[in-house]
């Protein structure tokens, strides 16, 4: 089957935001400046996970809360990718935007940092 190949050019700057209330993807995306400003690559997510391979403290939540990224899939559609630490390791799951359940609690949401 088809896969996704990404080219990563240099160090990308990613910003972490903490959700202060439950929200679906559309309001989150709007608040962060729109879809194009939030897209993060899978390679960048992998780099963050690699810095905390055993659930150590760091940029990513390792408690009960998720780390939410917005990624373009193979068909160039924006999807929400949740990364969370489980006893056995990192779990990475993709969701269509505005799935029935909103993101809640102390979840992190990541976006690109623009100057």
C-alpha positions as CSV (number, residue, x, y, z in Angstrom):
1,X,0.0,0.0,0.0
2,X,0.9,3.6,-0.2
3,X,2.8,5.3,2.5
4,X,3.8,8.7,3.6
5,X,7.3,10.0,3.0
6,X,8.3,13.2,4.7
7,X,11.3,15.4,4.1
8,X,12.4,17.2,7.3
9,X,14.5,20.2,6.6
10,X,16.5,21.3,9.7
11,X,15.2,21.9,13.2
12,X,11.5,22.9,13.3
13,X,10.2,24.9,16.1
14,X,7.0,23.5,17.7
15,X,5.0,25.3,20.4
16,X,3.1,23.5,23.1
17,X,-0.3,24.7,24.3
18,X,-2.2,23.4,27.3
19,X,-6.0,23.0,26.9
20,X,-7.8,25.0,29.6
21,X,-11.3,23.5,28.7
22,X,-12.9,20.8,26.7
23,X,-13.0,21.6,23.0
24,X,-13.3,20.0,19.6
25,X,-10.7,20.4,16.8
26,X,-12.3,23.2,14.8
27,X,-12.2,25.8,17.7
28,X,-8.7,24.7,18.6
29,X,-7.5,25.1,15.1
30,X,-9.2,28.6,14.9
31,X,-7.6,29.7,18.1
32,X,-4.1,28.6,17.0
33,X,-4.4,30.5,13.7
34,X,-5.9,28.1,11.2
35,X,-5.1,24.7,9.7
36,X,-1.9,25.7,7.9
37,X,-0.3,27.0,11.1
38,X,-0.7,23.9,13.1
39,X,0.5,21.1,10.7
40,X,3.3,19.1,12.3
41,X,5.1,16.2,10.5
42,X,5.2,12.6,11.7
43,X,9.0,12.8,11.8
44,X,8.8,15.7,14.2
45,X,6.4,13.8,16.5
46,X,8.9,10.8,16.4
47,X,11.7,13.1,17.4
48,X,9.8,14.3,20.5
49,X,8.9,10.7,21.4
50,X,12.6,9.7,21.0
51,X,13.6,12.2,23.6
52,X,11.3,10.5,26.1
53,X,11.6,6.8,25.1
54,X,10.7,5.4,28.5
55,X,8.1,7.9,29.5
56,X,10.6,10.3,31.2
57,X,9.6,13.8,32.0
58,X,9.9,16.2,29.1
59,X,7.8,18.2,26.6
60,X,5.3,15.4,26.1
61,X,2.7,14.5,28.7
62,X,3.4,11.1,30.3
63,X,0.4,11.1,32.6
64,X,-3.2,10.4,31.7
65,X,-3.4,13.2,29.3
66,X,-2.8,13.2,25.5
67,X,-0.4,15.2,23.3
68,X,-2.4,16.3,20.3
69,X,-0.8,17.1,16.9
70,X,-2.4,18.0,13.6
71,X,-0.9,16.0,10.7
72,X,-1.6,15.7,7.0
73,X,-2.4,12.1,6.1
74,X,-1.5,10.2,2.8
75,X,-4.5,11.8,1.1
76,X,-3.4,15.3,2.3
77,X,-6.3,15.6,4.8
78,X,-5.7,17.1,8.2
79,X,-6.1,14.6,11.0
80,X,-5.7,14.8,14.8
81,X,-2.9,12.6,16.1
82,X,-2.9,11.8,19.8
83,X,0.3,10.5,21.4
84,X,0.0,9.2,24.9
85,X,2.2,7.2,27.3
86,X,0.9,3.8,28.5
87,X,2.6,1.3,30.7
88,X,3.9,-0.6,27.7
89,X,5.1,2.5,25.9
90,X,3.9,5.2,23.6
91,X,0.6,4.9,21.8
92,X,0.0,6.9,18.6
93,X,-3.6,7.2,17.3
94,X,-5.1,9.2,14.4
95,X,-8.6,10.6,14.4
96,X,-10.8,12.5,11.9
97,X,-11.2,16.1,12.8
98,X,-14.1,16.9,15.2
99,X,-14.7,13.3,16.3
100,X,-17.7,13.0,18.6
101,X,-15.7,13.2,21.8
102,X,-14.0,16.6,22.5
103,X,-10.4,16.9,23.8
104,X,-10.6,17.6,27.5
105,X,-8.5,18.2,30.6
106,X,-4.8,19.0,30.6
107,X,-4.1,17.7,27.1
108,X,-1.2,19.4,25.2
109,X,-1.8,20.7,21.7
110,X,1.2,21.3,19.5
111,X,1.5,23.7,16.6
112,X,4.3,25.4,14.6
113,X,5.9,28.5,16.1
114,X,5.7,31.4,13.7
115,X,7.5,34.7,14.3
